Amino acid sequence: MYPSARIAMCDALVITKCFVYTMYTKYRRYTMTRVSIADARKDFAAIVSRASFAHERTVITRHGADVAAIISIDELRLLDALIEKWEDEEDIADANAALLEAREDAVPWDHIKREFGIPTK
């Protein structure tokens, strides 16, 4: 990989890590509670309201095991944006690796012309 591409990838990773840390510190101050499915059914409206207005995270459990979570729409959008950003970064890294591999395997045109006896100008 070329140095400028490495620098660009490092910058993108640093920016992403800073973004994730900023969003984590923003949302970690909110509480997270655990409730059983039965209790969640009884208090569903209150759980949704707390998620919406107080950004409270609620983990739903079944037989003591975590099975789902109710979070605010802002947190869901953040998660979607982070996933999309990480997927884009993976795609860029894969494309850069493919370009580098293609450059390593490339045969100069003059070499091909000599090999097949094609006259050069």
C-alpha positions, 0 to 999 in steps of 0.5 A: 500500500502506498504511504499516502493511502496508509495515512488516509486509512489511519486518519479515517480510523482515528476519526472513527475511533474519536467519533465512537468514543464521543458517542459512547461518552454521550450515551453511557451516562444513561441508565440500563435496566433489565426486565423479564419479558413478563414485566416488559409486557406490563410496563411496555409503554413506560419502557418505550417512554423512558427510552424515547425521552430519557435515553434509558436502555432496557434489556429484555430477558428470558429465563435470565438470559438477555434476548433483546433491547429497547433503545432510543431511535437516536441510538439506533440511528447511531448504531446504523451509521457506525455499522455503515461507516465500518462497512465502508472502511472495510470496502475501501481497505479491500479495494486498496488491497486489490489495487495493490495486488493488481499493481504487483501482478501487472506486466509492462506493455513493452514487455508484452510487445517484446514477448510476442514480437510486436514492433515498438515505435 
